[in-house]
Amino acid sequence: MLFSAVRRIRGAPRATSCVKEGFVEARAHVELEASGDTPAPCYEDLACKVGFPLVDGALTEEQVFAGCEEANRLGVGETVIRPADVDLARNWVQESAVRCACLTGFPGGSSTTPARLYEARDVLRRGVKQLVVTMNLGKLVSRKFLYLESELLQLAESCRQNEARLRLLFEVEQLQQDHVLIGVRLCKRTSVHGIDLWFRGSNEEFTSGVARYVLHHAKQKLEVSVHSPTMTLPAALALREAGVARLVTPQAGALLAAWEAELERRRKEAEAQTAPSAAEEPEPPSALNT
């Protein structure tokens, strides 16, 4: 049975409680900000954790350029690009703080190890410093763990030689719980720096539950990124509070616009709380007292 229901994940909180806990944590953080115990949040606090994907196979070069311009305008942390667009995208975002992460082997990761190594080394030679490699689903579900370990060790060594970071992408809906857990363990054994969880659907409770399950087993030894077709601000804040390193979504513009509106609302609330009320203002001296 496919890994398609959070309630089947043993060792992780229920999906609904995961999201609710994330919301509670976010609200608690807001209360601390209001009390003056923590610095007030700013736009960059969330923007630096947002990624903008440009990996659809049908994108034209003009659309990739427009996407890079949008990433620059939004000030996101990274764009995720196709191997064929590495040279172009690096030129289009080189003047900004936006990183280029390259996704290879998507979807399925079914190429042979020599082909995957060649592709990885080619984009590394072109200057990529964040390499996202798709997990070979066929080998993982066939339980060919020695094959995968050998492949990941070679990819990790190529990244080490080029001072790049290696991340492994899991297409979550195609996997069972034990496959994900074994994948996490393989990553920790092979010097992989992070795990990217790719979700086809937009079920926020499912996304939160799986992310927390992986974070629990990663034990802070791996960065965890979430790729989702849509992401609301409450869900993004809950994932950030849970420890997710990156939030990759094509709806980055809408997400950050909602974040700006939330910051403005908090600013106005803080001003209202600090402004003296009319009742507290001193009365002008009367003529009788003069």
Backbone as CSV, one residue per row, in Angstrom:
resi,resn,N_x,N_y,N_z,CA_x,CA_y,CA_z,C_x,C_y,C_z
1,MET,0.850,-1.194,0.000,0.000,0.000,0.000,0.884,1.242,0.000
2,LEU,0.528,2.255,-0.787,1.353,3.435,-0.909,1.317,4.256,0.362
3,PHE,2.383,5.043,0.523,2.550,5.922,1.668,1.669,7.139,1.448
4,SER,0.332,6.951,1.685,-0.606,7.999,1.290,-1.529,8.433,2.407
5,ALA,-1.270,8.025,3.640,-2.115,8.457,4.749,-1.256,8.656,5.971
6,VAL,-1.301,9.844,6.550,-0.447,10.145,7.680,-0.765,9.267,8.874
7,ARG,-1.984,8.823,9.015,-2.321,8.009,10.174,-1.590,6.674,10.161
8,ARG,-1.007,6.281,9.026,-0.281,5.022,8.975,1.167,5.188,9.401
9,ILE,1.593,6.408,9.700,2.988,6.636,10.067,3.141,6.371,11.556
10,ARG,3.807,5.288,11.898,4.054,5.005,13.303,5.202,5.871,13.796
11,GLY,5.118,6.283,15.060,6.179,7.081,15.642,6.051,8.565,15.373
12,ALA,5.016,8.980,14.667,4.810,10.405,14.390,3.456,10.815,14.947
13,PRO,3.296,12.088,15.366,1.993,12.549,15.831,0.969,12.479,14.717
14,ARG,-0.290,12.462,15.102,-1.347,12.476,14.095,-1.253,13.758,13.292
15,ALA,-1.720,13.676,12.026,-1.557,14.808,11.111,-2.243,16.060,11.639
16,THR,-3.484,15.898,12.125,-4.222,17.064,12.583,-3.512,17.728,13.742
17,SER,-3.003,16.919,14.687,-2.314,17.495,15.828,-1.025,18.167,15.398
18,CYS,-0.358,17.651,14.351,0.873,18.271,13.860,0.614,19.695,13.414
19,VAL,-0.426,19.870,12.605,-0.725,21.205,12.108,-1.158,22.110,13.248
20,LYS,-2.020,21.607,14.129,-2.484,22.426,15.238,-1.332,22.836,16.142
21,GLU,-0.402,21.894,16.412,0.748,22.229,17.245,1.594,23.301,16.588
22,GLY,1.736,23.186,15.255,2.498,24.209,14.544,1.854,25.575,14.663
23,PHE,0.511,25.620,14.572,-0.191,26.884,14.713,-0.024,27.438,16.128
24,VAL,-0.084,26.561,17.133,0.092,26.997,18.512,1.487,27.575,18.711
25,GLU,2.511,26.893,18.131,3.879,27.389,18.246,4.010,28.759,17.601
26,ALA,3.399,28.918,16.425,3.470,30.206,15.740,2.792,31.304,16.562
27,ARG,1.629,30.976,17.142,0.942,31.974,17.966,1.757,32.316,19.208
28,ALA,2.389,31.309,19.811,3.228,31.558,20.981,4.389,32.474,20.637
29,HIS,4.943,32.260,19.446,6.044,33.117,18.999,5.569,34.558,18.844
30,VAL,4.366,34.731,18.318,3.812,36.078,18.156,3.623,36.734,19.515
31,GLU,3.163,35.949,20.510,2.963,36.503,21.839,4.281,36.947,22.465
32,LEU,5.351,36.163,22.232,6.658,36.559,22.735,7.130,37.848,22.084
33,GLU,6.851,37.985,20.785,7.238,39.211,20.085,6.508,40.409,20.696
34,ALA,5.219,40.226,20.971,4.433,41.319,21.535,4.942,41.715,22.917
35,SER,5.453,40.737,23.688,5.957,41.025,25.024,7.337,41.659,25.006
36,GLY,7.974,41.687,23.829,9.292,42.303,23.726,10.434,41.366,24.021
37,ASP,10.159,40.065,24.218,11.211,39.114,24.543,12.003,38.672,23.322
38,THR,11.454,38.812,22.123,12.155,38.440,20.900,12.060,39.587,19.901
39,PRO,13.022,39.667,18.968,12.944,40.727,17.957,11.702,40.567,17.087
40,ALA,11.192,41.678,16.616,10.033,41.641,15.724,10.432,40.959,14.413
41,PRO,9.542,40.134,13.840,9.878,39.456,12.587,9.927,40.429,11.422
42,CYS,10.631,40.045,10.391,10.711,40.876,9.196,10.439,40.008,7.970
43,TYR,10.313,40.651,6.830,9.991,39.954,5.584,11.006,38.860,5.277
44,GLU,12.282,39.152,5.488,13.338,38.205,5.129,13.322,36.944,5.985
45,ASP,12.709,36.993,7.167,12.662,35.812,8.023,12.006,34.626,7.315
46,LEU,10.977,34.897,6.542,10.309,33.829,5.802,10.821,33.730,4.371
47,ALA,11.104,34.866,3.752,11.515,34.860,2.345,12.779,34.032,2.128
48,CYS,13.710,34.087,3.083,14.958,33.360,2.911,14.761,31.851,2.959
49,LYS,13.621,31.389,3.452,13.331,29.961,3.515,12.445,29.478,2.370
50,VAL,12.035,30.394,1.509,11.136,30.043,0.408,11.941,29.754,-0.847
51,GLY,11.546,28.706,-1.564,12.143,28.374,-2.848,11.117,28.496,-3.962
52,PHE,11.598,28.857,-5.147,10.714,29.043,-6.301,11.095,28.010,-7.359
53,PRO,10.215,27.035,-7.666,10.578,25.965,-8.603,10.366,26.359,-10.066
54,LEU,11.356,26.013,-10.892,11.269,26.224,-12.339,11.686,24.932,-13.029
55,VAL,10.978,23.845,-12.705,11.384,22.521,-13.177,10.364,21.863,-14.104
56,ASP,9.277,22.553,-14.395,8.296,21.994,-15.331,8.950,21.814,-16.695
57,GLY,8.834,20.615,-17.260,9.484,20.320,-18.525,9.009,21.153,-19.689
58,ALA,7.831,21.760,-19.587,7.272,22.542,-20.697,7.623,24.022,-20.626
59,LEU,8.389,24.461,-19.634,8.728,25.876,-19.520,9.647,26.306,-20.661
60,THR,9.346,27.442,-21.261,10.223,28.014,-22.277,11.335,28.810,-21.586
61,GLU,12.359,29.184,-22.365,13.431,29.993,-21.796,12.905,31.338,-21.331
62,GLU,11.931,31.872,-22.047,11.338,33.146,-21.647,10.633,33.015,-20.294
63,GLN,9.963,31.884,-20.090,9.283,31.668,-18.810,10.278,31.437,-17.684
64,VAL,11.384,30.761,-17.982,12.421,30.582,-16.974,13.016,31.937,-16.593
65,PHE,13.255,32.791,-17.592,13.774,34.131,-17.314,12.793,34.912,-16.434
66,ALA,11.503,34.849,-16.795,10.489,35.554,-16.003,10.441,35.005,-14.579
67,GLY,10.615,33.688,-14.434,10.630,33.095,-13.104,11.822,33.556,-12.280
68,CYS,12.989,33.658,-12.914,14.174,34.158,-12.209,13.988,35.611,-11.795
69,GLU,13.384,36.415,-12.678,13.108,37.805,-12.335,12.140,37.894,-11.159
70,GLU,11.148,37.019,-11.145,10.197,36.997,-10.033,10.891,36.597,-8.737
71,ALA,11.801,35.621,-8.810,12.557,35.205,-7.627,13.411,36.351,-7.106
72,ASN,14.045,37.095,-8.021,14.833,38.265,-7.615,13.951,39.304,-6.934
73,ARG,12.787,39.548,-7.517,11.889,40.566,-6.967,11.388,40.191,-5.582
74,LEU,11.067,38.919,-5.410,10.534,38.454,-4.132,11.622,38.316,-3.069
75,GLY,12.872,38.151,-3.505,13.956,37.956,-2.552,13.924,36.594,-1.878
76,VAL,13.513,35.551,-2.626,13.442,34.210,-2.058,14.847,33.647,-1.858
77,GLY,14.930,32.544,-1.113,16.231,31.960,-0.821,16.856,31.243,-1.991
78,GLU,16.035,30.597,-2.836,16.601,29.856,-3.955,15.569,29.638,-5.046
79,THR,16.075,29.366,-6.248,15.261,28.843,-7.330,15.720,27.414,-7.592
80,VAL,14.771,26.547,-7.925,15.098,25.162,-8.267,14.922,25.032,-9.773
81,ILE,16.007,24.689,-10.472,16.004,24.763,-11.933,16.338,23.412,-12.555
82,ARG,16.099,23.309,-13.870,16.431,22.108,-14.638,17.901,22.144,-15.034
83,PRO,18.514,20.979,-15.270,19.932,20.960,-15.664,20.220,21.785,-16.911
84,ALA,19.316,21.775,-17.895,19.560,22.493,-19.141,19.530,24.005,-18.972
85,ASP,19.013,24.488,-17.843,18.882,25.929,-17.630,19.941,26.487,-16.684
86,VAL,20.912,25.670,-16.285,21.874,26.102,-15.269,22.629,27.350,-15.709
87,ASP,23.219,27.323,-16.895,24.024,28.461,-17.341,23.192,29.733,-17.446
88,LEU,21.984,29.618,-17.996,21.128,30.786,-18.151,20.679,31.323,-16.795
89,ALA,20.185,30.436,-15.947,19.622,30.875,-14.670,20.682,31.488,-13.767
90,ARG,21.881,30.945,-13.776,22.935,31.508,-12.930,23.286,32.924,-13.362
91,ASN,23.201,33.213,-14.644,23.425,34.582,-15.108,22.273,35.498,-14.728
92,TRP,21.062,34.972,-14.759,19.891,35.804,-14.491,19.720,36.129,-13.016
93,VAL,20.267,35.338,-12.117,20.118,35.620,-10.686,21.446,35.952,-10.021
94,GLN,22.522,36.091,-10.784,23.836,36.249,-10.165,23.995,37.559,-9.395
95,GLU,23.191,38.567,-9.728,23.320,39.846,-9.043,22.499,39.900,-7.756
96,SER,21.791,38.861,-7.458,20.944,38.865,-6.263,21.448,37.822,-5.276
97,ALA,20.733,37.694,-4.178,21.109,36.724,-3.146,20.406,35.384,-3.345
98,VAL,19.769,35.197,-4.485,19.021,33.968,-4.739,19.978,32.858,-5.179
99,ARG,19.942,31.715,-4.493,20.754,30.570,-4.886,20.057,29.784,-5.994
100,CYS,20.857,29.097,-6.791,20.324,28.182,-7.803,20.552,26.749,-7.336
101,ALA,19.471,26.012,-7.123,19.554,24.582,-6.834,19.115,23.837,-8.086
102,CYS,19.853,22.813,-8.466,19.539,22.080,-9.694,18.946,20.719,-9.352
103,LEU,17.788,20.429,-9.932,17.101,19.154,-9.718,17.400,18.217,-10.876
104,THR,17.966,17.046,-10.586,18.293,16.068,-11.621,17.494,14.785,-11.401
105,GLY,17.266,14.059,-12.505,16.611,12.759,-12.427,15.137,12.777,-12.150
106,PHE,14.490,13.934,-12.280,13.067,14.025,-11.937,12.210,13.827,-13.188
107,PRO,11.135,13.044,-13.093,10.707,12.245,-11.943,11.279,10.833,-11.979
108,GLY,11.223,10.139,-10.880,11.540,8.719,-10.817,12.984,8.371,-10.557
109,GLY,13.932,9.195,-11.016,15.344,8.911,-10.798,15.785,7.565,-11.331
110,SER,15.290,7.184,-12.514,15.463,5.805,-12.980,16.645,5.589,-13.915
111,SER,17.481,6.614,-14.142,18.653,6.427,-15.000,19.693,5.548,-14.306
112,THR,20.613,5.024,-15.082,21.676,4.199,-14.510,22.617,5.072,-13.686
113,THR,23.365,4.444,-12.810,24.305,5.191,-11.975,25.318,5.984,-12.803
114,PRO,25.952,5.403,-13.843,26.887,6.209,-14.643,26.222,7.431,-15.271
115,ALA,24.982,7.287,-15.743,24.282,8.430,-16.341,23.982,9.497,-15.291
116,ARG,23.567,9.070,-14.109,23.268,10.021,-13.042,24.532,10.741,-12.568
117,LEU,25.632,10.003,-12.478,26.894,10.617,-12.080,27.360,11.628,-13.117
118,TYR,27.228,11.299,-14.384,27.650,12.223,-15.441,26.831,13.500,-15.384
119,GLU,25.518,13.353,-15.230,24.654,14.532,-15.171,25.001,15.395,-13.965
120,ALA,25.209,14.750,-12.818,25.537,15.502,-11.606,26.867,16.232,-11.756
121,ARG,27.880,15.538,-12.275,29.194,16.164,-12.419,29.170,17.287,-13.446
122,ASP,28.318,17.159,-14.457,28.213,18.210,-15.465,27.665,19.502,-14.860
123,VAL,26.577,19.407,-14.076,26.004,20.629,-13.496,26.902,21.180,-12.389
124,LEU,27.617,20.302,-11.684,28.565,20.779,-10.673,29.699,21.552,-11.335
125,ARG,30.159,21.069,-12.473,31.216,21.754,-13.210,30.739,23.137,-13.667
126,ARG,29.448,23.279,-13.880,28.882,24.562,-14.319,28.631,25.519,-13.154
127,GLY,28.974,25.109,-11.957,28.916,26.018,-10.820,27.788,25.802,-9.843
128,VAL,26.986,24.753,-10.009,25.885,24.497,-9.078,26.446,24.127,-7.705
129,LYS,25.903,24.727,-6.656,26.344,24.443,-5.292,25.271,23.761,-4.449
130,GLN,24.081,23.621,-5.001,22.992,22.890,-4.343,22.461,21.879,-5.359
131,LEU,22.848,20.611,-5.192,22.428,19.562,-6.123,21.318,18.738,-5.480
132,VAL,20.160,18.719,-6.149,19.011,17.949,-5.658,18.823,16.761,-6.598
133,VAL,19.055,15.565,-6.098,18.999,14.342,-6.899,17.744,13.566,-6.526
134,THR,16.988,13.153,-7.523,15.769,12.384,-7.275,16.115,10.947,-6.882
135,MET,15.511,10.479,-5.804,15.709,9.096,-5.382,15.235,8.138,-6.461
136,ASN,16.003,7.093,-6.716,15.624,6.054,-7.670,14.502,5.218,-7.042
137,LEU,13.260,5.538,-7.426,12.108,4.877,-6.804,12.107,3.379,-7.046
138,GLY,12.443,2.979,-8.270,12.415,1.557,-8.587,13.355,0.749,-7.717
139,LYS,14.567,1.256,-7.514,15.536,0.544,-6.681,15.144,0.575,-5.211
140,LEU,14.544,1.695,-4.778,14.157,1.785,-3.368,13.033,0.817,-3.035
141,VAL,11.975,0.778,-3.863,10.869,-0.123,-3.572,11.256,-1.583,-3.822
142,SER,12.310,-1.806,-4.641,12.832,-3.166,-4.838,13.807,-3.565,-3.743
143,ARG,14.067,-2.629,-2.832,14.937,-2.854,-1.676,16.378,-3.159,-2.093
144,LYS,16.838,-2.476,-3.118,18.225,-2.607,-3.564,19.063,-1.555,-2.839
145,PHE,19.217,-1.763,-1.546,19.810,-0.731,-0.713,21.311,-0.583,-0.933
146,LEU,22.019,-1.682,-1.189,23.451,-1.583,-1.467,23.703,-0.811,-2.762
147,TYR,22.858,-1.033,-3.750,22.950,-0.290,-5.015,22.798,1.206,-4.742
148,LEU,21.765,1.574,-3.969,21.510,2.981,-3.676,22.623,3.587,-2.837
149,GLU,23.119,2.837,-1.872,24.191,3.362,-1.022,25.443,3.650,-1.847
150,SER,25.786,2.733,-2.740,26.949,2.936,-3.597,26.767,4.169,-4.477
151,GLU,25.578,4.335,-5.036,25.299,5.480,-5.897,25.390,6.782,-5.120
152,LEU,24.799,6.815,-3.934,24.805,8.034,-3.138,26.210,8.388,-2.661
153,LEU,27.023,7.402,-2.340,28.393,7.669,-1.922,29.182,8.336,-3.050
154,GLN,28.980,7.870,-4.266,29.680,8.464,-5.407,29.186,9.882,-5.682
155,LEU,27.879,10.097,-5.567,27.340,11.450,-5.752,27.848,12.390,-4.658
156,ALA,27.890,11.896,-3.421,28.371,12.717,-2.316,29.837,13.088,-2.499
157,GLU,30.636,12.163,-3.003,32.046,12.452,-3.235,32.211,13.515,-4.330
158,SER,31.407,13.433,-5.375,31.466,14.450,-6.429,31.103,15.822,-5.873
159,CYS,30.109,15.878,-5.015,29.729,17.150,-4.404,30.829,17.664,-3.483
160,ARG,31.452,16.759,-2.727,32.533,17.176,-1.832,33.675,17.795,-2.624
161,GLN,34.025,17.191,-3.742,35.120,17.700,-4.556,34.817,19.076,-5.139
162,ASN,33.538,19.375,-5.331,33.146,20.659,-5.900,32.591,21.631,-4.854
163,GLU,32.748,21.286,-3.570,32.273,22.126,-2.464,30.784,22.454,-2.615
164,ALA,30.029,21.442,-2.983,28.582,21.594,-3.153,27.851,20.741,-2.124
165,ARG,26.574,21.018,-1.965,25.733,20.285,-1.021,24.808,19.356,-1.797
166,LEU,24.660,18.155,-1.281,23.828,17.131,-1.928,22.534,16.949,-1.151
167,ARG,21.409,17.040,-1.880,20.093,16.796,-1.299,19.398,15.707,-2.100
168,LEU,18.635,14.873,-1.413,17.948,13.753,-2.061,16.447,13.999,-2.022
169,LEU,15.804,13.944,-3.192,14.376,14.241,-3.288,13.559,12.948,-3.295
170,PHE,12.546,12.904,-2.430,11.629,11.767,-2.335,10.258,12.182,-2.866
171,GLU,9.734,11.437,-3.820,8.356,11.643,-4.280,7.451,10.871,-3.321
172,VAL,6.958,11.574,-2.323,6.401,10.948,-1.124,5.230,10.027,-1.420
173,GLU,4.301,10.467,-2.269,3.089,9.664,-2.484,3.379,8.311,-3.120
174,GLN,4.558,8.116,-3.678,4.891,6.854,-4.325,5.541,5.849,-3.372
175,LEU,5.688,6.208,-2.095,6.482,5.396,-1.177,5.677,4.936,0.029
176,GLN,6.134,3.836,0.606,5.594,3.373,1.865,6.410,3.967,3.007
177,GLN,5.870,3.844,4.200,6.529,4.401,5.379,7.942,3.863,5.557
178,ASP,8.117,2.549,5.434,9.443,1.983,5.676,10.434,2.413,4.608
179,HIS,9.963,2.675,3.390,10.864,3.164,2.348,11.422,4.535,2.711
180,VAL,10.561,5.413,3.223,11.014,6.740,3.615,12.018,6.639,4.763
181,LEU,11.718,5.809,5.744,12.620,5.657,6.885,13.983,5.119,6.444
182,ILE,13.982,4.120,5.569,15.247,3.580,5.066,15.987,4.638,4.258
183,GLY,15.238,5.433,3.497,15.868,6.507,2.743,16.554,7.512,3.652
184,VAL,15.919,7.853,4.772,16.533,8.767,5.736,17.832,8.173,6.272
185,ARG,17.806,6.892,6.598,19.010,6.250,7.123,20.113,6.185,6.080
186,LEU,19.750,5.928,4.819,20.745,5.923,3.753,21.401,7.296,3.624
187,CYS,20.607,8.345,3.729,21.152,9.690,3.617,22.152,9.971,4.733
188,LYS,21.833,9.555,5.940,22.735,9.811,7.060,24.030,9.014,6.935
189,ARG,23.974,7.859,6.276,25.167,7.015,6.132,26.053,7.445,4.975
190,THR,25.541,8.248,4.055,26.282,8.537,2.827,26.640,10.021,2.675
191,SER,26.613,10.762,3.755,27.029,12.176,3.742,26.131,13.063,2.893
192,VAL,24.869,12.676,2.718,23.893,13.553,2.083,23.550,14.674,3.063
193,HIS,23.411,15.890,2.554,23.180,17.025,3.441,21.709,17.255,3.767
194,GLY,20.813,16.848,2.869,19.414,17.159,3.125,18.460,16.273,2.352
195,ILE,17.208,16.285,2.797,16.128,15.532,2.165,15.072,16.522,1.695
196,ASP,14.663,16.385,0.444,13.578,17.190,-0.115,12.352,16.299,-0.268
197,LEU,11.245,16.691,0.316,9.992,15.935,0.248,9.093,16.585,-0.800
198,TRP,8.813,15.848,-1.868,8.012,16.385,-2.963,6.597,15.825,-2.871
199,PHE,5.613,16.736,-2.756,4.216,16.354,-2.624,3.462,16.761,-3.884
200,ARG,2.714,15.816,-4.425,1.901,16.099,-5.605,0.617,16.827,-5.219
201,GLY,0.047,16.458,-4.087,-1.204,17.056,-3.647,-0.993,18.213,-2.701
202,SER,-2.124,18.789,-2.236,-2.076,20.000,-1.410,-2.700,19.784,-0.037
203,ASN,-2.674,18.555,0.469,-3.223,18.262,1.790,-2.230,18.728,2.849
204,GLU,-2.551,19.845,3.513,-1.601,20.436,4.452,-1.366,19.554,5.675
205,GLU,-2.395,18.845,6.131,-2.221,17.977,7.286,-1.287,16.811,6.950
206,PHE,-1.446,16.247,5.765,-0.575,15.165,5.326,0.865,15.666,5.192
207,THR,1.033,16.831,4.562,2.359,17.402,4.381,3.044,17.636,5.717
208,SER,2.303,18.229,6.661,2.880,18.510,7.975,3.252,17.223,8.707
209,GLY,2.384,16.220,8.636,2.654,14.969,9.329,3.882,14.265,8.804
210,VAL,4.025,14.185,7.475,5.182,13.525,6.878,6.455,14.304,7.191
211,ALA,6.391,15.632,7.088,7.570,16.450,7.364,8.049,16.246,8.796
212,ARG,7.140,16.216,9.734,7.527,16.018,11.132,8.063,14.611,11.371
213,TYR,7.510,13.641,10.671,8.016,12.269,10.788,9.467,12.200,10.321
214,VAL,9.760,12.817,9.185,11.127,12.803,8.653,12.054,13.617,9.552
215,LEU,11.598,14.762,10.033,12.413,15.567,10.939,12.764,14.787,12.207
216,HIS,11.812,14.031,12.701,12.045,13.237,13.906,13.166,12.222,13.688
217,HIS,13.153,11.543,12.539,14.159,10.521,12.279,15.470,11.099,11.748
218,ALA,15.409,12.303,11.171,16.646,12.945,10.720,17.500,13.399,11.896
219,LYS,16.853,13.694,13.011,17.546,14.045,14.252,18.554,15.173,14.053
220,GLN,18.160,16.181,13.297,18.937,17.391,13.068,20.253,17.124,12.326
221,LYS,20.406,15.943,11.753,21.594,15.643,10.967,21.378,15.920,9.478
222,LEU,20.125,16.131,9.092,19.771,16.392,7.704,18.824,17.589,7.642
223,GLU,19.037,18.463,6.668,18.068,19.507,6.408,16.861,18.894,5.706
224,VAL,15.684,19.370,6.029,14.460,18.868,5.411,13.776,20.014,4.680
225,SER,13.508,19.806,3.394,12.800,20.789,2.572,11.469,20.194,2.113
226,VAL,10.483,21.037,1.931,9.149,20.606,1.506,8.807,21.283,0.187
227,HIS,8.428,20.473,-0.818,7.957,20.977,-2.106,6.453,20.721,-2.181
228,SER,5.669,21.767,-2.366,4.217,21.611,-2.406,3.646,22.537,-3.475
229,PRO,2.611,22.081,-4.229,2.040,22.943,-5.277,1.367,24.186,-4.732
230,THR,0.859,24.119,-3.504,0.268,25.286,-2.857,0.709,25.293,-1.403
231,MET,0.718,26.472,-0.808,1.096,26.568,0.599,0.507,27.842,1.191
232,THR,-0.336,27.685,2.206,-0.906,28.839,2.882,0.090,29.363,3.915
233,LEU,-0.120,30.589,4.340,0.777,31.174,5.329,0.761,30.416,6.660
234,PRO,-0.418,30.057,7.219,-0.381,29.287,8.472,0.392,27.976,8.335
235,ALA,0.219,27.269,7.214,0.951,26.018,7.013,2.448,26.268,6.910
236,ALA,2.844,27.330,6.204,4.260,27.651,6.058,4.888,27.996,7.402
237,LEU,4.189,28.783,8.213,4.718,29.137,9.529,4.820,27.919,10.435
238,ALA,3.835,27.016,10.333,3.883,25.798,11.145,5.067,24.929,10.740
239,LEU,5.325,24.785,9.441,6.466,23.994,8.978,7.778,24.645,9.386
240,ARG,7.838,25.961,9.303,9.061,26.655,9.719,9.326,26.445,11.201
241,GLU,8.288,26.561,12.013,8.456,26.344,13.445,8.857,24.911,13.758
242,ALA,8.400,23.974,12.937,8.741,22.565,13.158,10.205,22.266,12.829
243,GLY,10.838,23.124,12.024,12.239,22.920,11.696,12.533,22.689,10.233
244,VAL,11.530,22.854,9.356,11.756,22.679,7.920,12.666,23.795,7.417
245,ALA,13.678,23.427,6.630,14.685,24.400,6.182,14.222,25.224,4.991
246,ARG,13.446,24.603,4.068,13.023,25.292,2.850,11.581,24.947,2.526
247,LEU,10.881,25.937,1.985,9.488,25.774,1.578,9.429,26.116,0.093
248,VAL,9.399,25.104,-0.749,9.470,25.302,-2.194,8.061,25.204,-2.773
249,THR,7.601,26.288,-3.395,6.250,26.299,-3.928,6.144,27.281,-5.083
250,PRO,5.384,26.937,-6.140,5.159,27.903,-7.227,4.297,29.079,-6.786
251,GLN,3.657,28.966,-5.621,2.837,30.053,-5.083,3.635,30.945,-4.141
252,ALA,4.947,31.071,-4.381,5.798,31.866,-3.498,5.335,33.315,-3.426
253,GLY,4.901,33.874,-4.545,4.452,35.259,-4.549,3.265,35.480,-3.641
254,ALA,2.253,34.612,-3.746,1.065,34.739,-2.899,1.412,34.506,-1.433
255,LEU,2.303,33.547,-1.184,2.697,33.247,0.194,3.383,34.452,0.827
256,LEU,4.312,35.064,0.121,5.045,36.190,0.694,4.192,37.453,0.755
257,ALA,3.223,37.585,-0.141,2.286,38.706,-0.040,1.441,38.572,1.230
258,ALA,1.026,37.346,1.532,0.276,37.115,2.766,1.148,37.389,3.990
259,TRP,2.427,37.066,3.897,3.354,37.320,5.000,3.522,38.835,5.214
260,GLU,3.627,39.594,4.125,3.722,41.051,4.251,2.470,41.616,4.918
261,ALA,1.302,41.112,4.511,0.055,41.584,5.117,0.011,41.230,6.603
262,GLU,0.499,40.049,6.957,0.523,39.637,8.362,1.469,40.515,9.174
263,LEU,2.632,40.844,8.605,3.570,41.731,9.299,2.960,43.111,9.520
264,GLU,2.243,43.611,8.522,1.595,44.919,8.664,0.519,44.868,9.742
265,ARG,-0.235,43.762,9.780,-1.267,43.621,10.820,-0.626,43.611,12.206
266,ARG,0.480,42.870,12.347,1.166,42.822,13.643,1.714,44.194,14.024
267,ARG,2.230,44.934,13.027,2.774,46.264,13.317,1.685,47.186,13.836
268,LYS,0.518,47.145,13.196,-0.576,48.005,13.620,-1.077,47.609,15.009
269,GLU,-1.114,46.312,15.282,-1.528,45.857,16.603,-0.556,46.352,17.673
270,ALA,0.743,46.272,17.373,1.743,46.722,18.338,1.636,48.217,18.584
271,GLU,1.377,48.985,17.522,1.221,50.421,17.678,-0.014,50.748,18.508
272,ALA,-1.092,49.989,18.276,-2.319,50.236,19.036,-2.129,49.928,20.512
273,GLN,-1.304,48.925,20.810,-1.084,48.549,22.204,-0.200,49.547,22.927
274,THR,0.707,50.173,22.196,1.630,51.117,22.835,1.130,52.542,22.848
275,ALA,0.159,52.873,21.975,-0.354,54.246,21.922,-1.183,54.535,23.162
276,PRO,-1.005,55.700,23.808,-1.821,56.030,24.995,-3.270,56.261,24.606
277,SER,-4.171,55.810,25.460,-5.598,55.996,25.190,-6.014,57.409,25.559
278,ALA,-7.169,57.784,25.059,-7.671,59.124,25.341,-7.913,59.329,26.828
279,ALA,-8.302,58.215,27.507,-8.592,58.345,28.941,-7.334,58.614,29.737
280,GLU,-6.199,58.212,29.245,-4.956,58.366,29.979,-4.302,59.709,29.723
281,GLU,-4.762,60.463,28.703,-4.156,61.735,28.389,-4.467,62.747,29.489
282,PRO,-3.497,63.554,29.884,-3.761,64.537,30.955,-4.746,65.605,30.493
283,GLU,-5.614,66.031,31.419,-6.591,67.063,31.096,-5.911,68.428,31.104
284,PRO,-6.327,69.310,30.197,-5.754,70.659,30.197,-6.162,71.390,31.459
285,PRO,-5.318,72.305,31.947,-5.693,73.048,33.172,-6.945,73.897,32.955
286,SER,-7.824,73.917,33.927,-9.050,74.710,33.789,-8.791,76.153,34.202
287,ALA,-9.749,76.981,33.832,-9.595,78.421,34.161,-9.661,78.665,35.656
288,LEU,-10.357,77.778,36.434,-10.484,77.939,37.855,-9.159,77.763,38.579
289,ASN,-8.273,76.976,37.942,-6.993,76.683,38.615,-5.928,77.735,38.310
290,THR,-6.257,78.659,37.442,-5.249,79.662,37.074,-5.396,80.903,37.939
